[in-house]
Amino acid sequence: MLALDVQNLNKTYAGGVKALDNVSLQVRPGEFVGLLGPNGAGKTSLIGIINTLVIKTSGTVSAFGFDLGQSPGQMKACIGTVPQEFNFSIFDKVWDIVYTQAGYFGLPPRLARERTDHCLKKVGLWEKRYTVSRRLSGGMKRRLMIARALVHEPRLLILDEPTAGVDVEMRQSMWRFLTELNQQGVAILLTTHYLEEADLLCERIAILHHGKIIRDADKQLLTQELKEQNYLVDIVGALPDLAVSNEFDVGLVSEGRCKVKIKQHQTLNALFDWFAQHQIQVQSIENETGRLEELFVNLTTDRGE
């Protein structure tokens, strides 16, 4: 039984704007899937349909065997969602926001209190439980939304840009928390514009572009599609004139630093041999961008972005 099963989903808005074009996407129980795409790709429409906030044009959606059309309430009970925008009352206290959410899912008062306390401790907001939410920092508000999404113990967590506007320390803390949550068996569907976030957390990547899924594969298999990789290399001294080669595309970026493009069939070992052959001493080497980022740009650019 799939945690999420989207089949042949279409959404056309008034005026003929087609946001989703025959989209199919599956998430297995306990899986961590990244849903990537440029702005306007259709991610918000897809999440809106899953959460019954947007009416689909055609297709089917189910979670853990519960169909969106036939059992929407039971399906929603399996899912917790952290939206991109803050959508709680800024005048309510932290504890009250989470406790009220538990009530929406029919939890009895005693259990709702226990779950509220547990979730706030889990996300590090226990000391702020009586604080009015508008006084929280941006990162704490994100944590509050995660606590609210988890209070009914969903088996599938949908995260829409969960670390947008969060500082580096808070982002890394949230990454650790989400990894731990996933290891406990919660399936997670993550949308993010931080591609290093998807690269670090997700085991599978689906890329949505112009309303269509253009790639859906294991992350390791996906990055193997790269036709070339760009590296920045720090060298000792200047780049000699003889360091112009048909084998490697080497160009000077600044004094002591050059950029190298390595084709799919080439290796880093061959590059280091080439540097040694030309008596160029290498101090350090690093990817100019992440492998997933390069692939994402290649795929979306090739299709009209």
C-alpha positions in Angstrom: 0.0 0.0 0.0 1.4 3.4 -1.1 1.7 6.3 1.3 0.7 8.5 -1.7 -0.6 7.5 -5.1 -1.2 10.1 -7.7 -2.4 8.8 -11.1 -3.0 10.8 -14.3 -3.8 14.0 -12.4 -4.9 17.0 -14.4 -5.7 20.5 -13.3 -6.9 23.3 -15.6 -7.9 26.6 -14.1 -10.4 29.1 -15.5 -9.1 30.6 -18.7 -7.6 27.4 -19.9 -4.4 27.6 -17.8 -3.2 24.0 -17.4 -1.3 23.6 -14.1 -1.0 19.8 -14.1 -0.7 17.7 -17.1 -1.3 13.9 -16.5 0.9 13.8 -13.4 1.6 10.5 -11.8 3.6 10.3 -8.6 4.0 7.6 -5.9 5.5 7.8 -2.4 6.2 4.5 -0.6 5.8 4.2 3.2 8.9 5.5 5.0 10.3 7.1 1.8 11.8 10.6 1.6 10.9 12.1 -1.8 11.9 15.5 -3.2 9.5 17.3 -5.5 11.5 19.9 -7.4 10.5 22.4 -10.0 10.8 26.1 -11.1 8.3 28.6 -9.9 5.0 28.0 -11.8 5.8 24.3 -12.4 2.6 23.1 -10.7 3.9 22.1 -7.2 1.4 24.3 -5.3 -1.5 23.0 -7.4 -0.5 19.4 -6.7 -0.2 19.9 -3.0 -3.4 21.9 -2.9 -5.3 18.9 -4.5 -3.7 16.4 -2.1 -4.9 18.5 0.8 -8.4 19.0 -0.7 -7.9 22.8 -1.1 -7.9 22.7 -4.9 -10.4 20.7 -7.0 -8.8 18.4 -9.5 -10.0 18.4 -13.1 -9.4 14.6 -13.5 -7.2 11.8 -12.3 -7.0 10.0 -8.9 -5.3 10.7 -5.6 -5.1 8.3 -2.6 -3.1 8.0 0.6 -2.6 4.6 2.3 -5.6 3.2 0.4 -8.0 6.1 1.1 -9.2 7.7 -2.1 -9.6 11.5 -2.3 -13.0 11.3 -3.9 -14.5 8.6 -1.8 -12.8 9.0 1.6 -11.4 12.5 1.8 -11.6 12.7 5.6 -9.8 9.4 6.2 -7.2 10.4 3.6 -6.5 13.8 5.3 -6.1 12.0 8.6 -3.1 10.2 7.2 -1.4 13.4 6.1 0.3 16.3 7.8 1.1 19.4 5.8 3.5 22.2 6.4 2.6 25.0 4.0 5.0 27.6 2.6 3.1 30.5 4.1 2.4 31.0 7.8 -1.4 30.4 8.3 -2.1 30.5 12.0 -3.4 33.3 14.1 -0.6 35.6 15.2 -2.5 36.4 18.4 -2.8 32.8 19.6 -0.3 31.2 22.0 1.9 28.4 20.7 0.4 25.7 22.8 -3.1 26.7 21.8 -2.4 26.5 18.1 -1.1 22.9 18.3 -3.9 21.8 20.7 -6.6 23.3 18.5 -5.2 21.4 15.5 -5.5 18.1 17.4 -9.1 18.9 18.0 -9.7 19.2 14.3 -8.7 15.6 13.9 -11.0 14.4 16.7 -8.4 13.7 19.3 -10.0 13.5 22.8 -8.8 16.3 25.2 -6.4 14.3 27.3 -4.7 12.7 24.3 -4.7 16.1 22.5 -2.8 17.6 25.5 -0.3 14.8 25.6 0.4 15.0 21.9 0.7 18.8 22.0 3.2 18.6 24.8 5.2 15.9 23.0 5.3 17.7 19.7 6.4 21.1 21.2 9.2 19.3 23.1 10.2 17.5 19.9 10.6 20.7 17.9 12.2 22.6 20.7 9.3 25.0 21.5 8.4 23.8 24.9 9.9 26.8 26.6 7.9 29.0 24.2 4.6 27.2 24.7 2.8 30.2 26.3 4.3 32.8 24.0 2.0 34.6 21.5 3.0 33.3 18.1 3.7 36.7 16.6 6.6 37.1 19.0 8.4 34.0 17.6 11.3 34.3 15.2 10.8 33.0 11.6 12.6 29.8 12.4 10.4 29.1 15.5 7.3 29.8 13.4 8.4 27.1 11.0 8.9 24.7 13.9 5.5 25.6 15.2 4.0 24.6 11.8 5.8 21.3 11.9 4.5 20.6 15.4 1.0 21.4 14.3 1.3 19.1 11.3 2.5 16.2 13.4 0.1 16.4 16.4 -2.3 13.8 14.9 0.6 11.5 14.1 0.3 11.4 10.3 2.0 8.7 8.3 2.8 11.1 5.5 4.3 14.5 6.0 4.2 17.1 3.1 6.6 19.9 3.5 6.3 22.9 1.1 9.5 25.0 1.4 9.9 24.3 5.1 13.2 26.1 5.5 12.5 29.2 3.4 13.8 32.3 5.3 15.4 30.2 8.0 19.0 30.8 9.1 21.7 28.2 8.5 21.8 26.9 12.1 18.1 26.5 12.2 18.0 24.9 8.8 20.5 22.3 9.8 18.6 21.6 13.0 15.4 21.1 11.0 17.3 18.7 8.6 18.4 16.6 11.6 14.8 16.5 12.9 13.3 15.6 9.6 15.9 12.8 9.1 15.1 11.4 12.5 11.3 11.6 11.8 11.8 9.7 8.5 13.9 7.1 10.2 11.0 6.5 12.5 8.9 5.5 9.5 7.1 8.7 8.4 7.0 9.1 4.7 8.0 12.7 3.6 7.3 14.6 0.4 9.5 17.7 0.3 9.3 20.7 -2.1 12.3 23.0 -1.9 14.3 25.5 -3.9 17.4 24.7 -1.9 18.7 21.9 -4.0 21.5 21.0 -1.5 18.6 20.3 0.9 17.0 17.8 -1.5 20.4 16.3 -2.2 21.1 15.8 1.5 17.7 14.5 2.6 15.9 12.8 -0.2 16.5 9.3 -1.6 14.3 9.9 -4.6 13.8 13.0 -6.7 10.8 13.9 -9.0 11.1 17.0 -11.2 7.9 18.8 -12.2 8.1 21.3 -15.1 5.3 23.0 -17.0 2.9 20.8 -15.2 4.6 17.5 -16.1 6.8 15.1 -14.3 10.0 15.1 -16.5 12.1 12.9 -14.2 11.3 10.6 -11.3 14.2 8.4 -10.2 16.5 7.4 -7.4 18.8 10.3 -6.6 22.0 8.4 -7.4 20.7 7.2 -10.8 19.4 10.7 -11.6 22.8 12.4 -11.1 24.4 9.9 -13.3 22.6 11.5 -16.2 24.9 14.5 -16.0 26.7 15.0 -19.3 29.4 17.2 -17.6 30.4 18.6 -14.2 32.0 21.9 -13.5 34.9 22.1 -11.0 36.8 25.0 -9.5 40.5 24.3 -9.0 43.0 26.3 -7.0 46.5 26.0 -8.4 49.9 27.3 -7.4 51.0 30.1 -9.6 49.6 31.0 -13.0 48.0 28.7 -15.5 50.6 28.0 -18.2 49.7 28.7 -21.9 50.2 25.0 -22.6 47.2 24.2 -20.3 44.9 24.5 -23.2 43.6 21.1 -24.1 41.0 19.3 -26.2 40.8 16.7 -23.5 39.7 19.0 -20.6 38.0 22.4 -21.0 40.2 24.4 -18.7 39.8 28.2 -18.2 41.2 30.8 -15.9 38.7 32.3 -13.5 41.1 34.5 -11.5 44.7 34.4 -10.5 45.4 31.0 -9.0 42.0 29.6 -9.8 40.7 27.9 -12.9 37.4 26.3 -14.0 37.4 22.8 -15.5 34.5 21.0 -17.3 34.7 17.2 -17.0 32.6 15.2 -19.4 30.6 12.2 -18.4 33.2 9.7 -19.7 36.1 11.4 -17.9 37.3 11.0 -14.3 38.9 13.1 -11.7 41.9 10.8 -11.7 42.5 11.5 -15.3 42.2 15.3 -14.6 44.8 15.0 -11.8 47.1 13.1 -14.2 46.7 15.8 -16.8 47.6 18.5 -14.2 50.7 16.5 -13.2 51.7 16.0 -16.8 51.7 19.8 -17.3 53.5 20.3 -14.0 50.5 22.3 -12.5 50.3 21.9 -8.7 46.7 21.6 -7.4 45.9 23.0 -4.0 42.2 22.2 -3.8 39.2 21.3 -6.0 35.5 21.6 -5.5 32.2 21.4 -7.4 31.1 24.7 -8.7 27.6 23.7 -8.0 26.0 20.5 -6.6 25.5 17.6 -8.9 21.7 17.8 -8.4 21.7 21.5 -9.1 23.6 21.1 -12.4 21.2 18.4 -13.5 18.1 20.4 -12.5 19.3 23.5 -14.4 20.1 21.3 -17.5 16.7 19.7 -17.5 14.6 22.7 -17.0 16.7 25.0 -19.2 16.5 22.4 -22.1 12.7 22.6 -21.8 12.2 26.3 -22.2 13.1 28.0 -18.9 
